Amino acid sequence: MGIDPGLTRCGVGIVDVAPDRSARLVHVGVIRSAVDAPVAERLATIARGIREALAEHRPEVLAVERVFAQHNLQTVMGTAQASGVALMLAAEHGIPAAMHTPSEVKAAITGYGSADKAQVQHMVARVLRLDELPQPADAADALALALCHAWRGAPAAAAAAGSLTPAQRAWAEAEKRSRRAPARR
């Protein structure tokens, strides 16, 4: 499950990813809260939406976008608060949680850490074999987070826990070797 945190729009995306890295869309949506509502009510709305997705789909892991610095402090605070709600709910449900930066997600999905929203939407649609781009961008970002974690974070986390499948073990070893090898240009 990927969460693109936000106080006004919180993207939620759930995918099934096979050992060969192919993926299938399970759920995508955006939890919206009223801009004029008190912050506590807005966070409760976000928590309700995430709880419903957790109860209905029972994901094995939750990945949240790591808050990054912006010039707008109010936006950063709302994003951080929504992230905290998602991380708390993962802990309450006994689900491992991870955080990924926007550039990590973009690099995992598009191969370029500075890709724009449209490029991420197109690649998410392509990877999941969707007929249309996931809308709005918050939904596509949540799916991108879920895919990023499945492709990058899940094998490392499973290796640490000693619960890799043979395919994941081979993939994790290949990843380790590629990090040690000098880059070829």
Beta strands, then each sheet from edge to edge (+ up, - down):
strand 1: 2-4
strand 2: 9-17
strand 3: 23-32
strand 4: 62-65
strand 5: 97-100
sheet 1: 3+ 2- 1+ 4+ 5+
end
